[in-house]
Amino acid sequence: MFKSTRLLSMLLLAASMGSAASLHANEKYPGVGRAATAAEIKAWDIDVRPDLTGLPPGSGSVAKGQEIWEAKCTSCHGTFGESNEVFSPLVGGTTAEDIKIGRVKALQEPVARSTLMKVSSISTLWDYINRAMPWNAPKSLSSDEVYATLAYLLHLGDIIPADYVLSDTNMRAVQERLPNRNGKIKYDRLWNINGKGDVQNVACMKNCVIETGLTSALPDSARGSHGNLAEQQRDVGPARFIDPVNANKRSEIVQLAAVTGSATAKPSNASMSDLARKSNCMACHQVDKKFVGPSFLEVAAKYKSDSLAETRLVEKIKVGGGGVWGAVPMPPSTLRTEEIRALTKWVLAGAPGK
């Protein structure tokens, strides 16, 4: 009887506390939402800061990291982090002297940048791998696997030796070997809210004339350092860019969409072939032979009699995934739906006009 009474009291107390939390959460916005539970907050509180606050305990060797890398990372980043087909290279462009002084000399020149050339904090690498990798299964790695994967990446950059075991206890020491650890400076005006701002404008209270136009631009030598940015941007929204290769040129399907209000007009086979190349489809697929993934002709043959193939493939290309043609995953596409649909029709037709 005593135990039952005590249990009832505890349940009533818990209920009253929950009600109080809900009431408190609704005081400012009545009827909207509730207070987050401790478990919900913990699930989101996974960031690792530059001072390594939030870094979980764990460890991983370079050797273990190589196993994980070859199984889950090479399809996008290459065996040695050098791939420039799906993403920019992770490794390259740094020297022993950079590691010694903590500032990558090559960044002073208009050259292509790798990740290890730019990043200044080891927490950035650990946190990003932990939250976003692998691309087709983010947050699927354990803490030990993240340590191991990062260890292999750092070894590829000659930052740690092949027999190193990276852990939460030696991350600070490894931070002191990042090639560009001194490449970032603190800009005081962004931190001092009482100081003078970094932008000064003349106040206008009435009859104001707003002048618009291009007021700043990258020098010609720097425009191609990260590839053709125009090809990497969606053709919607407020983004502005200059195409250093094909000035003011957009893909034919986008031009059609701009003119007709949709992409229903039939694009040419040549434009589809060009779009497949520019969107990195050709990094893993060839028209008539198997490469990383199946050839376009194999795809067309497989789905020749499937009336729902177009709808299924459009969705598959959108979200990415693997398992149908092998273990190598296909990353999600950044193309617009109408572009994906046009490419799908072209592939199912046998990729004519290759």
Residue pairs with C-beta under 8 A, 6 or more apart in sequence:
21 34
21 35
22 34
22 35
24 35
25 33
25 34
25 35
26 32
26 33
26 34
45 54
46 54
46 130
46 131
47 54
47 127
47 131
48 54
48 55
48 123
48 126
48 127
48 130
49 123
50 121
50 123
50 124
51 123
52 123
52 168
52 171
52 172
55 123
55 126
55 168
55 171
56 143
56 168
57 143
57 167
57 168
58 142
58 143
58 144
58 146
58 147
58 167
58 168
59 144
59 147
59 165
59 166
59 167
59 168
60 144
60 145
60 146
60 147
60 148
60 149
60 150
60 151
60 165
60 166
60 167
61 148
61 151
61 163
61 164
61 165
61 166
62 148
62 151
62 152
62 155
62 160
62 161
62 162
62 163
62 164
62 165
62 166
63 162
64 144
64 145
64 148
64 151
65 147
65 148
65 149
65 150
65 151
65 152
65 153
65 155
66 152
67 148
68 141
68 145
68 148
68 149
68 152
69 77
69 79
69 149
69 152
69 153
70 79
72 133
72 134
72 137
73 133
73 134
73 149
74 83
75 86
75 284
75 292
75 328
75 329
76 83
76 86
76 87
76 134
76 135
76 331
77 83
77 86
77 87
77 89
77 90
78 85
78 89
80 91
80 156
81 89
81 90
81 91
81 92
81 114
81 153
81 156
81 157
82 89
82 90
82 91
82 92
83 89
84 112
85 280
85 283
85 284
86 280
86 283
86 284
86 331
88 112
88 113
88 114
88 115
88 226
88 227
89 112
89 114
89 115
90 114
90 115
90 116
90 153
90 156
91 114
91 115
91 116
91 153
91 156
91 157
92 114
92 116
92 117
93 104
93 106
93 111
93 112
93 113
93 114
93 116
93 117
94 104
94 106
94 114
94 116
94 117
94 157
94 158
94 179
94 180
95 105
95 106
95 179
96 158
97 105
98 104
98 105
98 106
98 179
98 180
99 158
99 159
99 177
99 178
99 179
101 182
102 176
102 178
102 179
102 180
102 181
102 182
102 183
103 179
103 180
103 182
103 183
104 117
104 118
104 179
104 180
104 183
106 117
107 113
107 117
107 118
107 180
107 183
110 219
110 221
110 222
110 224
110 225
111 225
112 225
112 226
112 227
113 225
113 226
115 125
116 153
116 157
116 159
116 178
116 179
116 180
117 179
117 180
118 180
118 183
119 125
119 178
119 180
120 178
120 180
120 181
120 182
120 183
120 184
121 175
121 178
121 181
121 184
122 150
122 171
122 174
122 175
122 178
123 171
125 150
125 153
125 154
126 146
126 147
126 150
126 171
129 141
129 146
129 149
129 150
130 139
130 141
130 143
130 146
131 138
131 139
132 138
132 139
133 141
133 149
134 140
134 141
134 329
135 320
135 329
135 331
135 332
136 320
136 321
136 322
136 329
136 330
136 331
136 332
137 329
141 149
147 166
147 167
147 168
148 166
150 166
151 160
151 164
151 165
151 166
154 160
154 164
154 166
154 174
155 161
155 162
155 164
157 179
159 174
159 177
159 178
159 179
160 166
160 174
160 177
166 174
175 181
187 198
188 195
189 195
189 196
189 197
189 198
190 198
217 242
220 244
223 229
223 242
223 244
224 244
224 245
228 243
228 244
228 245
229 241
230 241
230 242
230 243
230 244
230 245
230 246
231 243
231 278
233 239
233 241
234 334
234 336
235 250
235 254
235 258
235 336
236 336
243 249
250 258
251 271
251 274
251 275
251 278
251 339
252 267
252 268
252 271
252 274
252 275
253 263
253 267
253 271
253 272
253 275
253 338
253 339
253 342
254 263
254 339
256 263
256 265
256 267
257 263
257 338
259 265
262 338
263 338
263 339
263 341
263 342
267 342
268 353
269 346
269 352
269 353
269 354
270 353
272 342
272 343
272 346
272 351
272 353
273 346
273 351
273 353
273 354
275 335
275 339
275 342
275 343
276 282
276 285
276 343
276 346
276 351
279 333
279 334
279 335
279 339
279 343
281 343
283 292
284 291
284 292
284 293
284 328
284 330
285 291
285 292
285 293
285 294
285 295
285 296
286 295
286 296
287 295
287 296
287 297
287 351
287 354
288 295
288 296
288 297
288 354
289 295
290 298
292 328
293 325
293 326
293 328
293 330
294 302
294 325
296 347
296 350
296 351
297 350
297 351
299 313
299 347
299 348
300 347
300 348
300 349
300 350
300 351
303 309
303 313
303 348
306 312
309 348
310 341
310 344
310 345
310 348
313 344
313 347
313 348
314 337
314 340
314 341
314 344
316 324
316 330
317 330
317 333
317 335
317 340
317 343
317 344
318 332
318 333
318 337
318 340
319 332
320 329
320 330
320 331
320 332
320 333
321 329
321 330
322 328
322 329
322 330
333 340
335 343
346 352
